[in-house]
């Protein structure tokens, strides 16, 4: 194969680093902020979750998906290869969780955070949404980590 495969693979891995790095670190920092129970700290962290998801998670998705897909097409790999098809399946499943659960929950939490940063009172509804966000966030993070296995080991 020519160097284009390796260049696209490098770009793809860069996208993976942005994507996985952000979803793992964002979850950590959000949970650490929530543990403080300090409305101003939580509100700040909640704004950053939204911002970093838009920049790094979405950016990583665009980079890794476009470089990976382009590499498959350009270098004659098969979308029906088990490692590629499973990779897409895990990626899509994680994306569905983000779009149907995590993003709407984050938007609700961000709106609440704007209010409680001023009032100093965190409503119970925020904590209920945290439980939902944490559960589905772990699931949406495990799927790409499983995907990492499929992409590296390429099981037949």
Steps between C-alpha positions, in 0.01 A plus 500: 500500500613852437551759772146635456371206705735587786423873479126435512550251782699764692222757450246236606697426819524874571118513479476203736729673751288818491176304524589244768720739692225756524218265598711342773644824639169686473322230700769512765499879540122525498473238773774666706317834469171337602664349808584850627125582519608859433251662259757733339754223441234267362360772274847575364570129441162453333574783254837342424342157443279653233783700344757219496247252363428737214867565423687182588243220498324617184832601343650162582195324356527692174873436468497131589188419300613682186860373509391144579230490234725661241772244577257211457377633166833620360694187590240244400423370847163339550226654714381143555827401671405397850733749671376790287130412521520446877695825531227692322230326706661594833567852375139547386361352823709744703384786277135406546546513878665842471228645279197346669604520865825676586469818296139569607594434864804730472285776355252469787782497753666802338175696518456403865862590572453853367221548752658334801831679448307816592260361760745263668233228521550183297163334432446128554420469130865583423622207709249264339630607159856437628410139573359461149801678345747284694332171409468573129835682496678187622320293237578751224867493609531122525378450144786705345747326731375164371529650154863581571560126548332420166703762317836395646467120501276468193356160596395293199 
